[in-house]
């Protein structure tokens, strides 16, 4: 038999927050998790989308 793999299965992986739908003129984003918000930046501040991704980023080990 082969030794157990160090790889985790796809089911064990954390959900990645990626754009499922983007509406250019409205600058709205829908994430695959269902989150919906703006991708527009104001006064060089991060967008709602950037905040969503940062808030849901898995801790690196």
N, CA and C atoms as a LAMMPS dump frame, in Angstrom:
ITEM: TIMESTEP
0
ITEM: NUMBER OF ATOMS
183
ITEM: BOX BOUNDS ff ff ff
-5.0000000000000000e+02 5.0000000000000000e+02
-5.0000000000000000e+02 5.0000000000000000e+02
-5.0000000000000000e+02 5.0000000000000000e+02
ITEM: ATOMS id mol type element x y z
1 1 1 N 0.837 -1.188 0
2 1 2 C 0 0 0
3 1 3 C 0.877 1.245 0
4 2 1 N 0.304 2.302 -0.514
5 2 2 C 1.005 3.576 -0.543
6 2 3 C 0.799 4.293 0.784
7 3 1 N 1.793 5.094 1.214
8 3 2 C 1.605 5.871 2.454
9 3 3 C 0.529 6.922 2.255
10 4 1 N -0.124 7.371 3.327
11 4 2 C -1.175 8.384 3.192
12 4 3 C -0.597 9.668 2.588
13 5 1 N -1.385 10.302 1.782
14 5 2 C -0.957 11.537 1.13
15 5 3 C -1.057 12.707 2.091
16 6 1 N -0.158 13.667 1.941
17 6 2 C -0.207 14.897 2.739
18 6 3 C -1.188 15.899 2.159
19 7 1 N -1.721 15.601 0.989
20 7 2 C -2.691 16.5 0.367
21 7 3 C -4.052 16.356 1.028
22 8 1 N -4.742 17.489 1.1
23 8 2 C -6.102 17.449 1.63
24 8 3 C -7.065 17.332 0.469
25 9 1 N -8.157 16.638 0.699
26 9 2 C -9.148 16.49 -0.37
27 9 3 C -9.838 17.828 -0.611
28 10 1 N -10.513 17.943 -1.725
29 10 2 C -11.213 19.18 -2.067
30 10 3 C -12.261 19.529 -1.016
31 11 1 N -12.875 18.53 -0.406
32 11 2 C -13.898 18.778 0.623
33 11 3 C -13.281 19.366 1.883
34 12 1 N -11.992 19.087 2.137
35 12 2 C -11.324 19.598 3.328
36 12 3 C -10.796 21.019 3.141
37 13 1 N -10.749 21.491 1.907
38 13 2 C -10.218 22.815 1.618
39 13 3 C -11.216 23.888 2.041
40 14 1 N -10.729 25.028 2.557
41 14 2 C -11.646 26.111 2.903
42 14 3 C -12.248 26.716 1.638
43 15 1 N -13.443 27.267 1.769
44 15 2 C -14.122 27.905 0.656
45 15 3 C -13.309 29.105 0.199
46 16 1 N -13.024 29.194 -1.082
47 16 2 C -12.322 30.353 -1.629
48 16 3 C -13.358 31.351 -2.092
49 17 1 N -13.134 32.593 -1.745
50 17 2 C -14.078 33.643 -2.102
51 17 3 C -13.645 34.25 -3.431
52 18 1 N -14.362 33.884 -4.469
53 18 2 C -14.083 34.358 -5.815
54 18 3 C -15.346 34.936 -6.422
55 19 1 N -15.167 35.763 -7.413
56 19 2 C -16.3 36.431 -8.053
57 19 3 C -17.113 35.433 -8.867
58 20 1 N -18.393 35.367 -8.568
59 20 2 C -19.314 34.532 -9.331
60 20 3 C -19.978 35.366 -10.421
61 21 1 N -20.204 36.665 -10.139
62 21 2 C -20.831 37.559 -11.113
63 21 3 C -20.313 38.97 -10.879
64 22 1 N -20.017 39.678 -11.955
65 22 2 C -19.547 41.062 -11.878
66 22 3 C -20.331 41.891 -12.882
67 23 1 N -20.902 42.985 -12.409
68 23 2 C -21.647 43.888 -13.291
69 23 3 C -20.823 45.168 -13.429
70 24 1 N -20.255 45.36 -14.605
71 24 2 C -19.285 46.42 -14.847
72 24 3 C -19.822 47.822 -14.578
73 25 1 N -20.923 48.17 -15.182
74 25 2 C -21.429 49.544 -15.025
75 25 3 C -21.837 49.855 -13.58
76 26 1 N -22.434 48.912 -12.918
77 26 2 C -22.875 49.129 -11.538
78 26 3 C -21.738 48.911 -10.545
79 27 1 N -20.648 48.265 -11.005
80 27 2 C -19.497 47.927 -10.166
81 27 3 C -19.916 47.091 -8.965
82 28 1 N -20.81 46.15 -9.207
83 28 2 C -21.249 45.251 -8.147
84 28 3 C -20.662 43.865 -8.366
85 29 1 N -20.445 43.176 -7.265
86 29 2 C -19.829 41.855 -7.28
87 29 3 C -20.7 40.91 -6.471
88 30 1 N -20.848 39.683 -6.957
89 30 2 C -21.484 38.621 -6.195
90 30 3 C -20.453 37.52 -6.028
91 31 1 N -20.207 37.128 -4.789
92 31 2 C -19.239 36.088 -4.463
93 31 3 C -19.908 34.714 -4.564
94 32 1 N -19.111 33.682 -4.731
95 32 2 C -19.661 32.334 -4.784
96 32 3 C -20.329 31.945 -3.468
97 33 1 N -19.988 32.627 -2.363
98 33 2 C -20.603 32.321 -1.066
99 33 3 C -21.957 33.005 -0.895
100 34 1 N -22.314 33.893 -1.844
101 34 2 C -23.594 34.589 -1.762
102 34 3 C -23.472 36.047 -1.351
103 35 1 N -22.307 36.464 -0.878
104 35 2 C -22.089 37.859 -0.498
105 35 3 C -22.253 38.742 -1.727
106 36 1 N -22.835 39.933 -1.559
107 36 2 C -23.045 40.869 -2.666
108 36 3 C -22.643 42.255 -2.192
109 37 1 N -21.851 42.957 -2.986
110 37 2 C -21.424 44.299 -2.616
111 37 3 C -20.743 45.004 -3.764
112 38 1 N -20.045 46.081 -3.44
113 38 2 C -19.439 46.937 -4.437
114 38 3 C -17.953 46.633 -4.619
115 39 1 N -17.485 46.826 -5.848
116 39 2 C -16.058 46.703 -6.127
117 39 3 C -15.443 48.081 -6.351
118 40 1 N -16.231 49.128 -6.164
119 40 2 C -15.745 50.49 -6.366
120 40 3 C -14.896 50.933 -5.178
121 41 1 N -13.841 51.679 -5.485
122 41 2 C -13.016 52.256 -4.426
123 41 3 C -13.315 53.746 -4.337
124 42 1 N -13.257 54.28 -3.127
125 42 2 C -13.522 55.695 -2.904
126 42 3 C -12.344 56.273 -2.124
127 43 1 N -11.779 57.366 -2.62
128 43 2 C -10.67 58.049 -1.951
129 43 3 C -9.529 57.098 -1.602
130 44 1 N -9.197 56.197 -2.493
131 44 2 C -8.087 55.245 -2.333
132 44 3 C -8.293 54.259 -1.175
133 45 1 N -9.507 54.16 -0.668
134 45 2 C -9.821 53.161 0.362
135 45 3 C -10.147 51.842 -0.315
136 46 1 N -9.924 50.729 0.389
137 46 2 C -10.272 49.424 -0.201
138 46 3 C -11.778 49.322 -0.471
139 47 1 N -12.122 48.57 -1.472
140 47 2 C -13.534 48.37 -1.812
141 47 3 C -14.181 47.399 -0.825
142 48 1 N -15.518 47.332 -0.87
143 48 2 C -16.236 46.352 -0.05
144 48 3 C -15.767 44.94 -0.402
145 49 1 N -15.527 44.696 -1.696
146 49 2 C -15.067 43.375 -2.143
147 49 3 C -13.728 43.035 -1.522
148 50 1 N -12.787 43.967 -1.53
149 50 2 C -11.474 43.73 -0.928
150 50 3 C -11.609 43.413 0.563
151 51 1 N -12.494 44.127 1.232
152 51 2 C -12.741 43.88 2.643
153 51 3 C -13.324 42.498 2.887
154 52 1 N -14.242 42.083 2.021
155 52 2 C -14.857 40.759 2.148
156 52 3 C -13.804 39.661 1.993
157 53 1 N -12.968 39.782 0.973
158 53 2 C -11.933 38.775 0.738
159 53 3 C -10.957 38.745 1.906
160 54 1 N -10.527 39.913 2.384
161 54 2 C -9.577 39.975 3.504
162 54 3 C -10.178 39.385 4.777
163 55 1 N -11.446 39.656 5.029
164 55 2 C -12.099 39.163 6.244
165 55 3 C -12.276 37.641 6.226
166 56 1 N -12.312 37.075 5.036
167 56 2 C -12.547 35.639 4.917
168 56 3 C -11.304 34.854 4.491
169 57 1 N -10.165 35.508 4.495
170 57 2 C -8.922 34.85 4.109
171 57 3 C -8.509 33.889 5.21
172 58 1 N -8.175 32.688 4.841
173 58 2 C -7.727 31.693 5.823
174 58 3 C -6.351 32.078 6.346
175 59 1 N -6.129 31.846 7.609
176 59 2 C -4.828 32.143 8.207
177 59 3 C -3.764 31.251 7.571
178 60 1 N -2.631 31.865 7.239
179 60 2 C -1.538 31.093 6.66
180 60 3 C -0.722 30.461 7.763
181 61 1 N -0.263 29.274 7.493
182 61 2 C 0.526 28.569 8.509
183 61 3 C 1.962 28.507 8.112
